[in-house]
């Protein structure tokens, strides 16, 4: 498959993920605004490498635990002892912001 090489990374992320045919505008999307008002991480984009131009956009809301970029850093770790607090605090912030979906741990490849 042909695709342009772009700056990319994999996010290790705890929270909720939405799919859409169009990219969510992080400045105006009501979910993004509610998330940011509660100090939650927000990212909208597509997976990388793309398999199909019709693939959905992602809107991630929660906490970015870590990321590994293909354009430099190839590995990293997160402290296992910190994860229970990340899960607890992120779940609480999501509820305070009005999100009702059950948060999950995601590894998401992305590019900007």
KOLDRENDO-516932 format. One record per residue (C-alpha): z negated, x, y negated; residue in three letters. Coordinates in nm, 4 decimals, padded with zeros to 6 digits, always signed. Layout:
<sites>
<site><Z>Z</Z><X>X</X><Y>Y</Y><donu>ALA</donu></site>
...
</sites>
This chain:
<sites>
<site><Z>+00.0000</Z><X>+00.0000</X><Y>+00.0000</Y><donu>UNK</donu></site>
<site><Z>+00.0845</Z><X>+00.1281</X><Y>-00.3468</Y><donu>UNK</donu></site>
<site><Z>-00.1777</Z><X>+00.1097</X><Y>-00.6176</Y><donu>UNK</donu></site>
<site><Z>-00.2685</Z><X>+00.3088</X><Y>-00.9235</Y><donu>UNK</donu></site>
<site><Z>-00.5647</Z><X>+00.5416</X><Y>-00.8927</Y><donu>UNK</donu></site>
<site><Z>-00.8317</Z><X>+00.4232</X><Y>-01.1352</Y><donu>UNK</donu></site>
<site><Z>-01.1903</Z><X>+00.5222</X><Y>-01.2108</Y><donu>UNK</donu></site>
<site><Z>-01.3906</Z><X>+00.3509</X><Y>-00.9409</Y><donu>UNK</donu></site>
<site><Z>-01.7340</Z><X>+00.3247</X><Y>-00.7872</Y><donu>UNK</donu></site>
<site><Z>-01.9357</Z><X>+00.1431</X><Y>-00.5278</Y><donu>UNK</donu></site>
<site><Z>-02.2332</Z><X>-00.0503</X><Y>-00.6585</Y><donu>UNK</donu></site>
<site><Z>-02.5468</Z><X>-00.1072</X><Y>-00.4541</Y><donu>UNK</donu></site>
<site><Z>-02.6626</Z><X>-00.4298</X><Y>-00.6030</Y><donu>UNK</donu></site>
<site><Z>-02.9266</Z><X>-00.7009</X><Y>-00.5451</Y><donu>UNK</donu></site>
<site><Z>-02.8508</Z><X>-01.0438</X><Y>-00.6857</Y><donu>UNK</donu></site>
<site><Z>-02.5935</Z><X>-01.3215</X><Y>-00.6825</Y><donu>UNK</donu></site>
<site><Z>-02.2171</Z><X>-01.2887</X><Y>-00.6688</Y><donu>UNK</donu></site>
<site><Z>-01.9602</Z><X>-01.5388</X><Y>-00.7901</Y><donu>UNK</donu></site>
<site><Z>-01.5859</Z><X>-01.5407</X><Y>-00.7112</Y><donu>UNK</donu></site>
<site><Z>-01.3181</Z><X>-01.6646</X><Y>-00.9508</Y><donu>UNK</donu></site>
<site><Z>-00.9414</Z><X>-01.6542</X><Y>-00.9954</Y><donu>UNK</donu></site>
<site><Z>-01.0001</Z><X>-01.5256</X><Y>-01.3525</Y><donu>UNK</donu></site>
<site><Z>-01.2203</Z><X>-01.2481</X><Y>-01.4837</Y><donu>UNK</donu></site>
<site><Z>-01.5410</Z><X>-01.3781</X><Y>-01.6414</Y><donu>UNK</donu></site>
<site><Z>-01.5855</Z><X>-01.2763</X><Y>-02.0029</Y><donu>UNK</donu></site>
<site><Z>-01.9257</Z><X>-01.1085</X><Y>-02.0052</Y><donu>UNK</donu></site>
<site><Z>-01.9646</Z><X>-01.1889</X><Y>-02.3774</Y><donu>UNK</donu></site>
<site><Z>-01.9078</Z><X>-01.5649</X><Y>-02.3483</Y><donu>UNK</donu></site>
<site><Z>-01.9652</Z><X>-01.6688</X><Y>-01.9856</Y><donu>UNK</donu></site>
<site><Z>-02.2809</Z><X>-01.8868</X><Y>-01.9803</Y><donu>UNK</donu></site>
<site><Z>-02.4024</Z><X>-01.7238</X><Y>-01.6566</Y><donu>UNK</donu></site>
<site><Z>-02.3648</Z><X>-01.3764</X><Y>-01.8064</Y><donu>UNK</donu></site>
<site><Z>-02.5403</Z><X>-01.4795</X><Y>-02.1277</Y><donu>UNK</donu></site>
<site><Z>-02.8312</Z><X>-01.6341</X><Y>-01.9328</Y><donu>UNK</donu></site>
<site><Z>-02.8563</Z><X>-01.3200</X><Y>-01.7204</Y><donu>UNK</donu></site>
<site><Z>-02.8551</Z><X>-01.0824</X><Y>-02.0156</Y><donu>UNK</donu></site>
<site><Z>-03.1216</Z><X>-01.2914</X><Y>-02.1903</Y><donu>UNK</donu></site>
<site><Z>-03.3448</Z><X>-01.2154</X><Y>-01.8903</Y><donu>UNK</donu></site>
<site><Z>-03.2619</Z><X>-00.8429</X><Y>-01.8727</Y><donu>UNK</donu></site>
<site><Z>-03.0364</Z><X>-00.8755</X><Y>-01.5658</Y><donu>UNK</donu></site>
<site><Z>-02.7362</Z><X>-00.6546</X><Y>-01.4841</Y><donu>UNK</donu></site>
<site><Z>-02.3955</Z><X>-00.8217</X><Y>-01.5266</Y><donu>UNK</donu></site>
<site><Z>-02.0564</Z><X>-00.6933</X><Y>-01.4123</Y><donu>UNK</donu></site>
<site><Z>-01.7203</Z><X>-00.8645</X><Y>-01.3755</Y><donu>UNK</donu></site>
<site><Z>-01.4164</Z><X>-00.7093</X><Y>-01.2115</Y><donu>UNK</donu></site>
<site><Z>-01.2053</Z><X>-00.6727</X><Y>-00.8973</Y><donu>UNK</donu></site>
<site><Z>-01.2506</Z><X>-00.4778</X><Y>-00.5775</Y><donu>UNK</donu></site>
<site><Z>-01.0917</Z><X>-00.1360</X><Y>-00.5322</Y><donu>UNK</donu></site>
<site><Z>-00.8609</Z><X>-00.0558</X><Y>-00.3757</Y><donu>UNK</donu></site>
<site><Z>-00.6887</Z><X>-00.3911</X><Y>-00.4098</Y><donu>UNK</donu></site>
<site><Z>-00.5464</Z><X>-00.5488</X><Y>-00.0951</Y><donu>UNK</donu></site>
<site><Z>-00.3693</Z><X>-00.8407</X><Y>-00.2581</Y><donu>UNK</donu></site>
<site><Z>-00.2994</Z><X>-00.9283</X><Y>-00.6237</Y><donu>UNK</donu></site>
<site><Z>-00.4377</Z><X>-01.2769</X><Y>-00.5561</Y><donu>UNK</donu></site>
<site><Z>-00.7829</Z><X>-01.1425</X><Y>-00.4653</Y><donu>UNK</donu></site>
<site><Z>-01.0645</Z><X>-01.2990</X><Y>-00.6656</Y><donu>UNK</donu></site>
<site><Z>-01.2625</Z><X>-01.1470</X><Y>-00.9464</Y><donu>UNK</donu></site>
<site><Z>-01.6330</Z><X>-01.0918</X><Y>-00.8938</Y><donu>UNK</donu></site>
<site><Z>-01.9163</Z><X>-01.1704</X><Y>-01.1290</Y><donu>UNK</donu></site>
<site><Z>-02.2313</Z><X>-00.9852</X><Y>-01.0223</Y><donu>UNK</donu></site>
<site><Z>-02.5684</Z><X>-01.0831</X><Y>-01.1685</Y><donu>UNK</donu></site>
<site><Z>-02.8967</Z><X>-00.9183</X><Y>-01.0758</Y><donu>UNK</donu></site>
<site><Z>-03.0024</Z><X>-00.5540</X><Y>-01.0520</Y><donu>UNK</donu></site>
<site><Z>-02.7801</Z><X>-00.2514</X><Y>-00.9933</Y><donu>UNK</donu></site>
<site><Z>-02.9893</Z><X>-00.0380</X><Y>-00.7588</Y><donu>UNK</donu></site>
<site><Z>-02.7467</Z><X>+00.2525</X><Y>-00.7579</Y><donu>UNK</donu></site>
<site><Z>-02.3807</Z><X>+00.3422</X><Y>-00.7702</Y><donu>UNK</donu></site>
<site><Z>-02.1622</Z><X>+00.6101</X><Y>-00.6210</Y><donu>UNK</donu></site>
<site><Z>-01.8456</Z><X>+00.7025</X><Y>-00.8066</Y><donu>UNK</donu></site>
<site><Z>-01.5371</Z><X>+00.8270</X><Y>-00.6287</Y><donu>UNK</donu></site>
<site><Z>-01.4467</Z><X>+01.0349</X><Y>-00.9328</Y><donu>UNK</donu></site>
<site><Z>-01.7314</Z><X>+01.2822</X><Y>-00.9078</Y><donu>UNK</donu></site>
<site><Z>-02.0566</Z><X>+01.1912</X><Y>-00.7378</Y><donu>UNK</donu></site>
<site><Z>-01.9918</Z><X>+01.1144</X><Y>-00.3726</Y><donu>UNK</donu></site>
<site><Z>-02.3460</Z><X>+01.0409</X><Y>-00.2615</Y><donu>UNK</donu></site>
<site><Z>-02.6830</Z><X>+00.9318</X><Y>-00.3878</Y><donu>UNK</donu></site>
<site><Z>-02.9961</Z><X>+00.7603</X><Y>-00.2608</Y><donu>UNK</donu></site>
<site><Z>-03.2487</Z><X>+00.5023</X><Y>-00.3725</Y><donu>UNK</donu></site>
<site><Z>-03.6212</Z><X>+00.5155</X><Y>-00.3043</Y><donu>UNK</donu></site>
<site><Z>-03.6986</Z><X>+00.2749</X><Y>-00.0210</Y><donu>UNK</donu></site>
<site><Z>-04.0470</Z><X>+00.2145</X><Y>-00.1618</Y><donu>UNK</donu></site>
<site><Z>-03.8977</Z><X>+00.0763</X><Y>-00.4855</Y><donu>UNK</donu></site>
<site><Z>-03.6870</Z><X>-00.1924</X><Y>-00.3157</Y><donu>UNK</donu></site>
<site><Z>-03.9639</Z><X>-00.4522</X><Y>-00.2628</Y><donu>UNK</donu></site>
<site><Z>-04.0382</Z><X>-00.4499</X><Y>-00.6368</Y><donu>UNK</donu></site>
<site><Z>-03.6662</Z><X>-00.4671</X><Y>-00.7250</Y><donu>UNK</donu></site>
<site><Z>-03.6301</Z><X>-00.7672</X><Y>-00.4927</Y><donu>UNK</donu></site>
<site><Z>-03.9420</Z><X>-00.9390</X><Y>-00.6283</Y><donu>UNK</donu></site>
<site><Z>-03.8713</Z><X>-00.8845</X><Y>-00.9967</Y><donu>UNK</donu></site>
<site><Z>-03.4985</Z><X>-00.9608</X><Y>-00.9747</Y><donu>UNK</donu></site>
<site><Z>-03.5602</Z><X>-01.2804</X><Y>-00.7772</Y><donu>UNK</donu></site>
<site><Z>-03.8118</Z><X>-01.3895</X><Y>-01.0430</Y><donu>UNK</donu></site>
<site><Z>-03.5770</Z><X>-01.3068</X><Y>-01.3333</Y><donu>UNK</donu></site>
<site><Z>-03.2906</Z><X>-01.4936</X><Y>-01.1649</Y><donu>UNK</donu></site>
<site><Z>-03.5115</Z><X>-01.8023</X><Y>-01.1239</Y><donu>UNK</donu></site>
<site><Z>-03.6306</Z><X>-01.7790</X><Y>-01.4864</Y><donu>UNK</donu></site>
<site><Z>-03.2662</Z><X>-01.7601</X><Y>-01.5979</Y><donu>UNK</donu></site>
<site><Z>-03.1868</Z><X>-02.0771</X><Y>-01.4022</Y><donu>UNK</donu></site>
<site><Z>-03.0000</Z><X>-01.9306</X><Y>-01.1052</Y><donu>UNK</donu></site>
<site><Z>-03.0646</Z><X>-02.1233</X><Y>-00.7839</Y><donu>UNK</donu></site>
<site><Z>-02.8559</Z><X>-01.9205</X><Y>-00.5380</Y><donu>UNK</donu></site>
<site><Z>-03.0372</Z><X>-01.6966</X><Y>-00.2903</Y><donu>UNK</donu></site>
<site><Z>-02.9940</Z><X>-01.3333</X><Y>-00.4011</Y><donu>UNK</donu></site>
<site><Z>-02.8601</Z><X>-01.0826</X><Y>-00.1516</Y><donu>UNK</donu></site>
<site><Z>-02.8136</Z><X>-00.7073</X><Y>-00.1177</Y><donu>UNK</donu></site>
<site><Z>-02.4484</Z><X>-00.6157</X><Y>-00.1837</Y><donu>UNK</donu></site>
<site><Z>-02.2390</Z><X>-00.3016</X><Y>-00.1726</Y><donu>UNK</donu></site>
<site><Z>-01.9393</Z><X>-00.3727</X><Y>-00.3946</Y><donu>UNK</donu></site>
<site><Z>-01.6442</Z><X>-00.1411</X><Y>-00.4568</Y><donu>UNK</donu></site>
<site><Z>-01.5138</Z><X>-00.1876</X><Y>-00.8085</Y><donu>UNK</donu></site>
<site><Z>-01.3022</Z><X>-00.0429</X><Y>-01.0831</Y><donu>UNK</donu></site>
<site><Z>-01.2892</Z><X>-00.1059</X><Y>-01.4556</Y><donu>UNK</donu></site>
</sites>
